[in-house]
Amino acid sequence: MKRGLVVLVLLAGCSSGSAMPGGVLDEHAFWSLVDQAGTGPVEDRAAMMTQLLKDAPATRLESWQQQLVARDADLNTTALSQAMTAVCGRQDANGFAADRSWLVAHGQQVFLTARDHPARLASLPDLAAACAGSGEAFADAATARYSDLGFEPGGDAFPVVDLSPPSG
């Protein structure tokens, strides 16, 4: 009887698609959620992600944002900035941040290519669409819901995408 109760308590603490209790996303669950957003244009993926997060508790929104910002930070490199400049032309900090979010929105394989082999970006499909800034909508997918819950984005719980110059 105790074993069944423990299982029920553990299941109650997990929400659908979550790899951790309380709806908190680990990196694997983050990428699974990104995959659920679909394969269309990033604007459509952003709208789908907003739908996927529309009823999420604050802890899930916070972990989503933390994972997104961490993946974005992984892409904030000089090599990727130079590769994106070759494709899009020179962009300001907001433009490069939107590019990084666009890359994350395309899933783990595109993310890994951009992070580990930025010179191969030209082989990615529809890369020119990144230059339009549509990645910003994907980066903001959880913001409205988080605000609706009465919280202010920013800080450790709900960090924003870093606009500092690339490193490395």
C-alpha positions in Angstrom: 0.0 0.0 0.0 2.8 2.4 0.9 4.5 1.8 -2.5 1.3 2.7 -4.4 1.0 5.9 -2.3 4.5 6.9 -3.1 4.0 6.4 -6.8 0.8 8.5 -6.7 2.6 11.3 -4.8 5.4 11.3 -7.4 3.0 11.3 -10.3 1.0 14.2 -8.7 4.1 16.3 -8.6 4.9 15.9 -12.3 3.1 17.5 -15.1 2.8 16.2 -18.6 6.0 16.2 -20.5 8.0 17.2 -17.5 11.1 15.3 -16.5 11.1 16.8 -13.0 8.6 17.3 -10.2 6.4 20.4 -10.1 6.4 20.9 -13.8 10.1 21.9 -13.9 11.8 21.2 -17.2 15.2 19.6 -17.5 17.0 20.0 -20.8 15.6 16.9 -22.4 12.0 18.0 -21.5 12.8 21.5 -22.9 13.8 20.1 -26.3 10.8 17.8 -26.3 8.6 20.8 -25.8 10.4 22.7 -28.6 9.7 19.7 -30.9 6.0 19.9 -29.9 5.9 23.5 -31.3 6.1 22.1 -34.8 8.1 22.6 -37.9 6.6 25.6 -39.6 7.8 29.2 -39.7 9.1 30.4 -36.4 6.1 32.7 -36.0 3.9 29.6 -36.0 6.2 27.8 -33.6 6.1 30.8 -31.3 2.3 30.8 -31.4 2.2 27.0 -30.7 4.7 27.4 -27.8 2.5 30.1 -26.3 -0.4 27.7 -26.5 1.6 24.8 -25.0 2.5 27.1 -22.1 -0.9 28.9 -21.7 -2.0 26.9 -18.6 1.5 26.2 -17.2 2.2 27.0 -13.5 4.8 29.6 -12.7 7.5 27.0 -12.0 7.1 25.5 -15.5 7.3 28.9 -17.1 10.3 29.8 -15.1 12.2 26.6 -16.0 11.1 27.0 -19.6 12.6 30.5 -19.6 15.8 29.4 -17.8 16.4 26.6 -20.3 15.7 29.0 -23.2 18.1 31.6 -21.8 20.8 29.0 -21.1 20.6 27.6 -24.7 20.6 31.2 -26.0 23.8 31.9 -23.9 25.4 28.8 -25.4 24.9 30.5 -28.8 26.2 33.9 -27.8 29.6 33.4 -29.4 31.8 35.5 -31.7 32.0 32.6 -34.2 28.2 32.4 -34.5 27.9 36.2 -34.6 30.3 36.3 -37.5 28.4 33.5 -39.3 25.1 35.2 -38.8 26.6 38.5 -40.0 27.7 36.7 -43.2 24.0 35.6 -43.8 22.1 38.6 -42.4 24.5 41.5 -42.5 25.5 43.4 -39.4 22.9 43.4 -36.7 22.5 45.1 -33.4 22.3 43.1 -30.1 18.5 42.6 -30.4 18.9 41.2 -33.9 21.5 38.7 -32.9 19.4 37.7 -29.8 16.5 37.1 -32.1 18.7 35.0 -34.4 19.8 32.8 -31.5 16.1 32.3 -30.5 15.3 31.5 -34.1 18.0 28.8 -34.1 16.7 27.3 -30.8 13.1 27.3 -32.1 14.3 24.9 -34.9 15.2 22.2 -32.4 18.1 20.5 -30.8 19.9 19.5 -34.0 19.9 23.0 -35.5 21.0 24.3 -32.1 23.9 21.9 -31.9 25.0 22.7 -35.5 24.9 26.5 -34.7 26.7 26.0 -31.4 29.4 23.5 -32.5 29.8 24.3 -36.2 28.7 27.8 -37.0 30.4 27.7 -40.3 27.8 25.1 -41.4 24.9 27.5 -40.9 24.6 28.0 -44.7 23.4 24.4 -44.9 20.4 25.1 -42.6 17.0 25.4 -44.4 15.4 28.8 -44.5 18.3 30.5 -42.7 17.6 33.8 -44.4 14.2 33.9 -42.5 16.3 34.3 -39.3 17.3 37.7 -40.4 13.7 39.0 -40.2 13.8 38.9 -36.3 11.0 36.3 -36.0 13.0 34.5 -33.2 12.0 37.2 -30.8 8.4 35.9 -30.7 9.7 32.5 -29.8 11.8 34.0 -27.0 8.7 35.7 -25.6 6.4 32.7 -25.8 6.1 32.4 -21.9 6.2 36.1 -21.0 2.5 36.9 -21.3 1.4 33.9 -19.2 4.0 34.7 -16.6 2.8 38.3 -16.4 -0.8 37.0 -16.2 0.1 35.1 -13.1 1.2 38.4 -11.5 4.9 38.1 -11.9 7.4 40.5 -13.5 9.8 39.0 -16.0 13.5 39.4 -15.1 15.8 38.2 -12.4 16.8 34.6 -11.7 13.3 33.1 -11.8 12.4 34.4 -15.2 15.6 35.7 -16.9 15.6 37.6 -20.1 17.8 36.9 -23.1 21.2 38.4 -22.6 22.0 41.2 -25.0 25.7 41.5 -24.1 28.3 41.2 -26.8 29.3 37.7 -27.9 32.2 35.9 -26.3 34.8 33.4 -27.3 
